[in-house]
Amino acid sequence: MPSKHLSTGQLGENIACHYLKKKGYTIVARNYTNSEGVRLGEIDIIALYKGRIVFVEVKTRIERYTEELPPEANINRDKLRKLTRIANVYLRSTRQQDKAYGFDAISVLINETDGKARIRHLPDIFL
């Protein structure tokens, strides 16, 4: 269960970072937002994996007894459009437009009873 000091989203992002590191990803940034102009949104995690930049959207839910939609069901067309815009800002601001990149999603479902997390990694969500 989330502690009083961490929101459910922050807990999910911490779990996702730990998972990605175990899979060989290098975490470059967390909660990236553009610093100039109109705020375009936020990228939860930016990582490197096998020479490729990976922009990761993390969705977390507390699993209760009722049947619910999976966390990743909240990644809609509008969210994907915002991710693309903020990713392009990141690539331009870090002068990495020529690097290979992609978008992944990580779904974290935390059991309300025992606090254990189930993780689902959805690579290349734009394919």
C-alpha positions as CSV (number, residue, x, y, z in Angstrom):
1,M,0.0,0.0,0.0
2,P,1.2,3.5,-0.7
3,S,2.8,5.2,2.3
4,K,1.6,8.5,3.6
5,H,4.6,10.2,2.0
6,L,4.1,8.8,-1.5
7,S,1.1,9.1,-3.8
8,T,-0.1,6.0,-5.7
9,G,1.4,7.5,-8.9
10,Q,4.8,8.1,-7.3
11,L,4.9,4.6,-5.8
12,G,4.1,3.1,-9.3
13,E,6.8,5.2,-10.9
14,N,9.3,4.0,-8.3
15,I,8.3,0.4,-8.9
16,A,8.6,0.9,-12.7
17,C,12.1,2.4,-12.4
18,H,13.2,-0.5,-10.3
19,Y,11.7,-3.0,-12.8
20,L,13.4,-1.2,-15.8
21,K,16.8,-1.1,-14.1
22,K,16.6,-4.8,-13.4
23,K,15.8,-5.3,-17.2
24,G,19.0,-3.3,-18.1
25,Y,17.5,0.1,-18.7
26,T,19.4,3.2,-17.6
27,I,17.1,5.9,-16.1
28,V,17.9,9.3,-17.6
29,A,15.1,11.5,-16.2
30,R,11.9,11.3,-14.2
31,N,8.9,13.5,-14.4
32,Y,10.3,15.5,-17.3
33,T,8.4,18.7,-18.3
34,N,9.3,21.4,-20.7
35,S,10.8,24.5,-19.0
36,E,9.9,27.0,-21.6
37,G,6.6,28.0,-23.2
38,V,3.2,26.5,-22.5
39,R,3.5,23.4,-20.3
40,L,2.9,20.4,-22.6
41,G,2.6,17.7,-20.0
42,E,5.0,15.3,-18.4
43,I,6.9,12.2,-19.3
44,D,7.1,9.9,-16.3
45,I,10.4,8.2,-17.1
46,I,13.0,8.7,-19.8
47,A,15.4,5.8,-20.1
48,L,18.1,4.4,-22.4
49,Y,18.0,0.8,-23.6
50,K,20.3,-0.7,-26.1
51,G,21.2,2.7,-27.5
52,R,17.6,3.8,-27.9
53,I,15.8,6.5,-25.9
54,V,12.6,5.2,-24.3
55,F,9.8,7.5,-23.1
56,V,7.8,5.6,-20.5
57,E,4.3,6.3,-19.4
58,V,3.4,4.7,-16.1
59,K,-0.1,4.0,-15.0
60,T,-0.8,2.7,-11.5
61,R,-3.9,1.5,-9.7
62,I,-4.7,0.0,-6.3
63,E,-6.4,-3.4,-7.0
64,R,-9.6,-3.8,-5.1
65,Y,-12.1,-6.6,-5.0
66,T,-14.2,-5.2,-7.9
67,E,-13.4,-5.8,-11.5
68,E,-11.7,-2.6,-12.9
69,L,-10.2,-1.6,-16.2
70,P,-6.4,-2.2,-16.3
71,P,-4.3,0.9,-15.6
72,E,-3.1,1.2,-19.1
73,A,-6.7,1.7,-20.4
74,N,-6.2,5.4,-19.4
75,I,-3.6,5.9,-22.2
76,N,-5.8,7.4,-24.9
77,R,-5.2,9.2,-28.1
78,D,-4.9,12.6,-26.5
79,K,-2.4,11.3,-24.0
80,L,-0.3,9.8,-26.8
81,R,-0.4,13.1,-28.7
82,K,0.9,14.9,-25.6
83,L,3.6,12.4,-25.0
84,T,4.8,12.9,-28.6
85,R,4.9,16.6,-28.2
86,I,6.8,16.6,-25.0
87,A,9.2,13.9,-26.3
88,N,10.0,16.1,-29.3
89,V,10.8,19.0,-26.9
90,Y,13.1,16.7,-24.9
91,L,14.9,15.5,-28.1
92,R,15.4,19.1,-29.4
93,S,16.5,20.5,-26.0
94,T,19.0,17.7,-25.6
95,R,20.1,17.8,-29.2
96,Q,19.2,14.1,-29.8
97,Q,16.8,14.4,-32.7
98,D,18.9,11.9,-34.6
99,K,18.7,9.2,-32.0
100,A,16.4,6.2,-32.2
101,Y,13.5,6.5,-29.7
102,G,10.2,4.8,-28.8
103,F,7.3,4.9,-26.3
104,D,6.6,2.2,-23.7
105,A,3.9,1.9,-21.1
106,I,4.2,0.2,-17.7
107,S,1.1,-0.8,-15.9
108,V,1.4,-1.3,-12.1
109,L,-1.4,-2.9,-10.2
110,I,-0.9,-2.9,-6.4
111,N,-2.9,-5.4,-4.4
112,E,-4.9,-3.6,-1.7
113,T,-4.6,-6.5,0.8
114,D,-0.9,-7.5,0.6
115,G,0.7,-4.5,-1.1
116,K,2.3,-6.7,-3.8
117,A,2.6,-5.2,-7.3
118,R,1.9,-6.8,-10.6
119,I,3.8,-5.1,-13.5
120,R,2.9,-5.2,-17.2
121,H,5.4,-3.7,-19.6
122,L,4.0,-2.7,-22.9
123,P,6.9,-1.9,-25.3
124,D,6.4,0.3,-28.4
125,I,2.9,1.4,-27.7
126,F,2.8,3.3,-31.0
127,L,3.2,0.2,-33.2
